[in-house]
Every structure is written in C-alpha cells, then in structure tokens.
C-alpha cells in the first residue's frame, strides 16, 4: 500500500509488543504465541458461557467494557481463563479480525 510505513518490530522483554513508528504513533503487535493462547481461551470461555445458557457476546462485551470478571461464569474455569488475557489485547484482536475480514476484503473487491 502506498504511503504506509513498514516497521520492523522487535519484541523485547517489558515492551509488551509496542514500537514507536514516529514521535506521535506507536505500533502494537501481539506475538503469535499470545494469539494462539487467546484463541484457546476465547473458545473455552465461549463454550462455557453457552453451556450455562448465557449469551456469550453480551457477557464478553460486559467483561471487556467493565473489567468485571463476574460477567464470565466460573463453569469450566472460564473466569480464571479470561483473566489471563489483557483486555486491550482482546480488543486489538477483535479490531484486527474486523479490519481483515470486512474492510480489507471490501477494499480488494473495489479494485
């Protein structure tokens, strides 16, 4: 893409994946092992919420927005699992998925 800066991100202990692009912008990259853990945790939490009869979308949104883990059931250790993830990383993954699946695909279809 034209006009886009490419930044090599080196993950160093303690920087949590954040790299300065320039003075005013930071680039955040979630390492692949974190993405794999997130996928497993989200799957397990989703299943636990469904098994208990909850609406997983509503409960997960409540948790992410408030930080209150009581939105997540204790069933199958789901509450403990979800608190292993940083809420900002969950949001980052959601935006990444939405952009990839909806916005970039529609950009490519327009060409």
N, C-alpha and C positions, 0 to 999 in steps of 0.2 A: 504494500500500500504506500502511496506517495505521501510524503510529509510525516511519516511515522518514524519515531526514533526507535532503534533497536538497542536494548541494553542487556549486556551480559550480567546476569545476576549470580553472584557467588554467595551462597548461604554460609554465614559464619555463625558460630555459637553466640547466642544472645541477640542477634539482629532480627530474629523472627521472620526472615524472608523479605525484609524491606530494604530497598536500594534506592538511593537518590538518583533520579533521572536528570534533574536540574535543580536549581535553588528552590523552586516552588512546587515541584512534583516528586512524589515518591512512587516507586513501582513495588507492588507486593506480589510475591509468588509463593504459592503453597507447595511445599515439596511433595513429590509423588507418594511417599510413604504416608504422609498425612492424608492425602486424598483417598488412599486405599483404606485407611483406618476410618475416615469419615464415612465412606460408602458402607462399610460393615456396620458401624454404629447406627447410622440412619436407617438402614434396612432392619436391624434388630429392634430399634425403637418403634419404627413404623408397625412392624408385626405385633409387638406387644400392645400398642395402642389399639390396633384393630381387634386383637383377641379380647381385649377388655371392653370393646364396644364403643370406644371413643372415636371422634373424627380426628384422624392424625394431623390433617392440615391445620385445623383450628388449634389443637393442642401445641403443635410445634411452633406456630406463629406466636401464640401466647408466651411460650417459653423464650423464644428468640427476642421478642419485643420487651419483655419484662425482666428476663433473667431469673425468674422464679421457677425453680425446678419442680415445684408441685404441680405444674401443668402436665408433667410426664409421670405416668404410672410407675410404681415400683415393680410391677409384674415383669418377670424375667430380667430383673436388674436394670431395666431400661433407664430409670432415673440416674443411676450411677454411671451408666454408659454415656448418656448425653452430656453429663457434666465433665467428661474427659475432653470434650471438644470446646474450643473457644467460639463464642457466639459470632464474633466478627469473621471467623473462618467459615462458619456455616453460611453467613450472608454472602461472603465472597464467592463461595462455590455456587450458590443459587444464582447470583448475577452472571457468573461465568457461563453456567449452563443456559440461562435465558438468552444471553447475547449470542452464544454459539448456535443454539437451536432455532432461534427466532429472527434475530436481527442480521447476523452474518449470512444466514441462508437466504433471507429475503434480499439482501444486497447482491448476492451472487445470482439470484434469479432475475434481478433487474438488468443485469449486464447482457 
